Amino acid sequence: MQHRKRIPPAEAIQYLDSLLQDLHGQPESVTAANACGRVLAKSIVSDVSIPAFRRSMMDGFAVQAEDTSSADESSACTLRIVGTSMPGNGWTGNLQSGEAVRVMTGAPVPEAADAVVPFELTSTLPAGVRISSPIAAGKNVSEIGEDIRSGQQLLDAGRSLRPQDIGLLSATGCSEITVIRRPRIRLIITGSELLPAGTRPHGHRVADSNGPMLEALVSRDGGTSLFHGITPDDPDSIRELLEEGLRDKADVLLVSGGSSAGDEDFAPDLIAQLGELPVHGISMRPGAPAGIGRIGNCPVFLLPGNPVACLFAYDMFAARAVRQLGGRPQQWPYRPIESTLLKPLHSAIGRLDYARVRMSEEGIVPIAISGGSVLSSTTIADGFVLIPPETDRISAGDTARMWLYGG
């Protein structure tokens, strides 16, 4: 297949979004213990109040605040100790004026008590407990619903659950939580020159870096990878893997390698035969041979074999699909900052360039703008700057937006 005229990245994204508009994440139930990092499919409303009873925030004595109103160092009040309230085993008596109940942190506060005096502000006497300063009503008492009220919306749909969210849900008795199913992403890594990841390169063969990198990117974006190893540059083998991905009910197909228009670049023709490939060739560097299409309702992404180009094309297009299907924001998970560019960056009008950069105390230092196969340019970089298609340079001294790899 020959490249069509390269289209602007914005047009490629427009086509991609038209593909995705009818594709949405599907819900599933998981236990609270397995929900961290998952995306809520629907909002959660509490049907309990927390605390469900008035409880002590301190170890001390539960009292009626009015009994301590005149207490001071010269005229302390002494209250009779009539019982003890422990966590899970509250005191069941009827507190009267002039009485106090020993109470531990988290234990129920007797109904008639309205304050807790900490132990360190009291002294125990044979006749009871001596209190030498007044305590305000409500002091050190956690009221019913102070943390969570019954009927309160706890967490919104679309939230990516954090560890503290899991604790909150567990505290309200949520054992099963409805989350968005992780999208299934079939990885098809092609290349007769490739050795399995982790193999020492030898001869004219190289170890696969795209497979492990894409698995990590898919995991970052909330997906699950389906990857069964490298396939050679053979049209029958690639066709079988594309069809197998559909049989496995993959939500997205990612094809890495063989994306251009060379003699052994079979994937573009195969995708066009099995479905459609309206986007093939995008005005960007690196990653120009990238493509976007579909087989049935399944989006398919052609990612270049050069690893930097593969990374950039995935982030530009495939990540958008994986994140949407998993209920996450389409935007990059990279944090932008703005600073002064210390050296100029050059591009060509009409092309989007992906410049790897480092951050110094003085500003942004360019590292590389070309070299789609030099993966180390992304590991020594702190992030990247995009040179937009409408300009051919960002001059030294200009303010540039840098996207941080490290968040």
WOWO-V428253 format. One record per run of one state. SS is the DSSP state (h for helix, s for strand, l for the rest). FROM is the first residue (numbers start at 1). LEN is the number of residues. Records with the same first field share a line. If there is no record, write none. Layout:
SS: FROM-LEN ; FROM-LEN
This chain:
l: 1-6 ; 8-1 ; 21-6 ; 35-4 ; 41-3 ; 46-4 ; 51-4 ; 57-3 ; 64-1 ; 69-3 ; 73-2 ; 76-1 ; 87-2 ; 90-9 ; 104-4 ; 109-6 ; 126-2 ; 132-9 ; 143-5 ; 149-4 ; 156-4 ; 161-2 ; 172-4 ; 181-3 ; 191-3 ; 196-6 ; 203-2 ; 208-2 ; 221-3 ; 227-3 ; 232-3 ; 248-4 ; 257-10 ; 275-1 ; 281-1 ; 283-1 ; 286-5 ; 296-2 ; 304-3 ; 326-9 ; 342-3 ; 347-5 ; 360-4 ; 369-7 ; 380-3 ; 388-5 ; 395-4 ; 405-3
s: 7-1 ; 27-5 ; 39-2 ; 44-2 ; 50-1 ; 55-2 ; 60-4 ; 72-1 ; 75-1 ; 77-10 ; 89-1 ; 99-5 ; 108-1 ; 115-4 ; 122-4 ; 128-4 ; 141-2 ; 148-1 ; 153-3 ; 160-1 ; 176-5 ; 184-7 ; 194-2 ; 202-1 ; 205-3 ; 224-3 ; 230-2 ; 252-5 ; 276-5 ; 282-1 ; 284-2 ; 291-5 ; 298-6 ; 335-7 ; 345-2 ; 352-8 ; 364-5 ; 383-5 ; 393-2 ; 399-6
h: 9-12 ; 32-3 ; 65-4 ; 119-3 ; 163-9 ; 210-11 ; 235-13 ; 267-8 ; 307-19 ; 376-4
